[in-house]
Every structure is written in C-alpha cells, then in structure tokens.
Amino acid sequence: MLLCETNEYIATEIGAWLELPETISRLNKSHLHEDDWRLGIRNDLLLNFDSDLIFAEFDPMRFEHHGPDACNRQDRAVMYPEDLDVISTAFAEIEKPIILQISSYSANNNNPHRVVEQVITQRLNNSGFALHGRIEADGNMISLVYVRGISLWKSQEALSERFISWRTSL
C-alpha cells in the first residue's frame, strides 16, 4: 500500500495505523510518503509491490481542466491535466492489472463533469486505460474508474443505478 499525505497531523495518524500489528499482518508492504503525491508516486516504488493487481485512488478537491495560462498550479489539493501524465508515467512499466479511481469533489471554476470526464478519459486512454465506471453523486462530485488489464463488472449503467438506489435509502 502506497499512501501520500501532505497534512502532518494526518500523516502521523496514518503512520500510527500502518504500525499496528493487525495492519502489518494484512499488508504485504506499505509506504507512507509525507508530501505531495506527485512526488511520491514513483515507478520504482510501484514495481516493488508484490500484489496481483494495483488499485490507486486519487481524491483531489477538483479536477481543473483549464491550462496554466487560465489557472495557476499552486493548489496541491487540485489535480491538473499534466498530473495525469505523472500517473501514466508511474504505471507505464507495470504489467499487472491496474484500477484507477479519480474522484473530483467540486465543479468550481467552470469544471463541469462532461468536460472533466472527457479530458481525463482522453489522457488516460493514451496510456492504455479504459473508462469502466462513472458515478455522479451530485452536480459537484464525480468518481471515474479506469482499468487496464482487468474487467470489473458487466454493466456500468447498473452500477450507477445501484449507487443511486443506495444513496436514496440513506
């Protein structure tokens, strides 16, 4: 398990959890990178994990589709199109199946789902990933699941329907 966290307090909590005997017994290997994920997700770390597949989850506050001329790149909580190249490079030499989940929690700054999804999908398709699941929780939050080398479920539509049914039951 590779975890990246910039918040010092949260990183300390994660580190303590990783050191618990019950956590150690369940994880083959773990690494906590206490800085920006863009610096922590490296191909050499990923290649050394002994697993049948890799699941990577990215939870930026939002995905910003605008270029650097329209939006500065100072906010580490935001994911930008060029960050997808960092992800693609990190997973380039990995032959085992990969599942990527990218969840964006805000459509602020004119980043509607249809635009964000298109930008992310096009960039990841170039690296062999295919969109395999899409869930919209509201007008702001969206989760996209991409796969390479694995199939997860037969019907993306059924997944969306099950999520909506579950959410309305709460």
Helices and strands as residue ranges (DSSP letters): E 2-4, H 8-18, H 21-26, E 31-33, H 37-40, H 43-47, E 54-58, E 62-63, E 78-79, H 81-91, E 98-104, H 113-125, E 130-136, E 142-148, H 156-169
